[in-house]
Amino acid sequence: MSYFVMELTCAGIPEEELKAESFSKEQEGILAHLDASIQERIRRGIPYTVVDMDSGQTICKFNIRNVKPTDFDIRMLARTLSEAAQKFYENPENVRACEQWKSEQDKKKGEAPRN
C-alpha cells in the first residue's frame, strides 16, 4: 500500500497551545510506521492526515481538533466562494432553479413562499 502523510494547518493556534489528542490503538499502529520527525510533530499536537494513494481514502487522522485556518485562509475561501456565487447567479437559469428549489423547501416546511 502506498500512502502520503499531509500536515494540516494549525497556524491559527500558537504552538505552545497545541495539545495532542489521545490516540487509539489503530492510530498508534499507523503512527509507528511514520518517520520519526513526523511522529514527533504529531505527538506535539500538529494535525496530520494519512491518505491511501491508491484509493484516495483517508486512513487515519491525528489531532484534528487542532486544525485551524489562518485569517488569510478564511479570506481566500470566502473570496473563492463569493466569486463562485456571483458567477452562479449571473445565469438566469440558475436563479430560476434556485427560486424553484427554495419554493419546494418552503412547501415541505409548510411555510409561505419567499420572494
N, C-alpha and C positions, 0 to 999 in steps of 0.2 A: 504494500500500500504506500502510495506517495501522499504527502501532506505538506501544507505550509502553515506556518505559525505567524499570526498577524498581531502586532501590538496595536491596541486601540487607544484613542485619545483620552487622556485624563488631565489635559493641560489646564482645565478649569479648577483643578483641585491641587493645592500646594502639596509637594511631595511628602512633607512631614505629616500631612493629614491622611495620607493613603493608608488603608488597613487591608491586609489580605483577608479574604474570606476563609472559612473552614472548608477544606477540600474533602470531597467524597473519596472512597476507595478507587473509583474509576478515574477521577481526576488525578489522584496521586500516582496511579499506574501510568497515565499518559505523561504526567509531569516528569516521571523518572526517565522517560525516553528523550526528553528535550535537552538541548545544550545547557551546560551548567550556567552560563551567563543569563540565559532566558529563565531558567529555574529561579535564579536569584532575584530577577526582576519581578517575576510572578509572586514569589514569597514576600516581596516588599509591598505588594498590592497593585502593581501595574496590571491593567486589564489586557488580556490576550484572548484570542480565539484560535482554535486549531481546526483546519478545514481539510477534508479529503479532496485531493486534487482530481481524482477520477470522477467522483460523483458530484462534487461541489457542495456536499453536505457538511454542516458543522459537526465535528467530532466532539469537541469539548470547548467550554468557555471558562475563563478564570477571571475573578474579580470584576464581574460585570457591573456591580453596584458603583464601581469607581469610574465608569465611563461618563465623562462629562465634556461636552464640546466647548471650545473657546467661544468668546463673543464673535470672533471673526467667522468661525464655522457656522454659527447660528445665522449671522447676517448673510453669508453666502447661500445657505439653504433657503432663507427667506427670499432672497433675490431670485434664485432659480425658480422657486415655486410661484412667485409673483409674475415673473415673465411667462411661465407656462400657463398660468391662469389667464393672463391678458391675451395671449395668443389663442387660447381655447375660446374665450368669449368674443373674439373678433369674428368668428364664424357664426352666422345666424342659425345654421343647422344645430350647432352645439347649444346655443342659447335656447332654442325651442325644445331640444331633447332634455335639457336641464329643467326647464319650466315644467315639462310634462312629468318628469321624474318627481319633482317637488310636489306637484299636484297629486300624484299617486300616493306619495308618502303621507300627505295630509289626509287623504281619504282613508288610508289604513288606520290612522290615528283618530279619525273621526273629527278632524279639525276643519275649519273653513279654509278654502284655498287661499294661498298667499298671492300677493301681487308684486 
